Amino acid sequence: MTALSFDEHGVDVVYEGTEFRLERGLIEEATEKSYPDVTDHEVLQIVEKNPMLSGEPRRIGDLV
């Protein structure tokens, strides 16, 4: 399971027991969107090859 923790500067990720941080600029570059408009599903797709997506995607701007 992957855990994502969002703040205004990036996302803390725990993936398969490994903790790391995705900075805001990296997420914006990878998605070609402004950080607040990126969804949690899009971040999960950056981290995992074939993630199990459930529920409605939520914008980071609504989460922080």
C-alpha positions as CSV (number, residue, x, y, z in Angstrom):
1,M,0.0,0.0,0.0
2,T,1.2,3.5,-0.8
3,A,0.6,6.4,1.7
4,L,0.6,10.0,0.5
5,S,0.7,13.0,2.8
6,F,0.2,16.4,1.0
7,D,1.3,19.9,2.0
8,E,1.8,23.1,0.1
9,H,5.4,22.2,-0.8
10,G,5.1,18.6,-2.0
11,V,4.1,15.1,-1.0
12,D,5.6,12.7,1.5
13,V,5.3,9.2,0.2
14,V,5.7,5.8,1.7
15,Y,5.9,3.1,-1.0
16,E,6.6,-0.5,-0.2
17,G,8.3,0.6,3.1
18,T,10.4,3.3,1.5
19,E,9.8,6.9,2.5
20,F,10.6,9.7,0.2
21,R,9.4,13.2,-0.8
22,L,8.1,14.5,-4.2
23,E,8.7,18.2,-4.4
24,R,6.1,20.5,-5.8
25,G,8.2,21.4,-8.9
26,L,8.8,17.8,-9.8
27,I,5.0,17.0,-9.6
28,E,4.2,20.1,-11.7
29,E,6.8,19.1,-14.3
30,A,5.6,15.5,-14.4
31,T,1.9,16.4,-14.8
32,E,2.3,19.6,-16.7
33,K,-0.2,21.2,-14.3
34,S,0.0,23.7,-11.5
35,Y,0.4,21.9,-8.2
36,P,-3.1,22.8,-6.7
37,D,-4.8,21.3,-9.8
38,V,-3.0,18.0,-9.7
39,T,-5.1,15.1,-8.2
40,D,-4.1,12.5,-5.7
41,H,-4.7,9.9,-8.4
42,E,-2.1,11.6,-10.6
43,V,0.5,11.6,-7.8
44,L,-0.2,7.9,-7.2
45,Q,0.4,7.2,-10.9
46,I,3.8,8.9,-10.6
47,V,4.7,6.6,-7.7
48,E,3.2,3.3,-8.8
49,K,3.3,1.7,-12.3
50,N,-0.3,0.3,-12.1
51,P,-2.0,1.8,-9.1
52,M,-5.4,0.6,-7.8
53,L,-7.4,3.8,-8.1
54,S,-10.6,4.0,-6.1
55,G,-13.0,6.8,-5.3
56,E,-13.1,10.2,-7.0
57,P,-9.8,12.0,-7.6
58,R,-9.2,14.9,-5.3
59,R,-7.3,18.1,-6.2
60,I,-4.3,18.9,-4.0
61,G,-5.6,22.4,-3.7
62,D,-8.7,21.0,-1.9
63,L,-6.6,18.8,0.3
64,V,-4.1,21.4,1.7
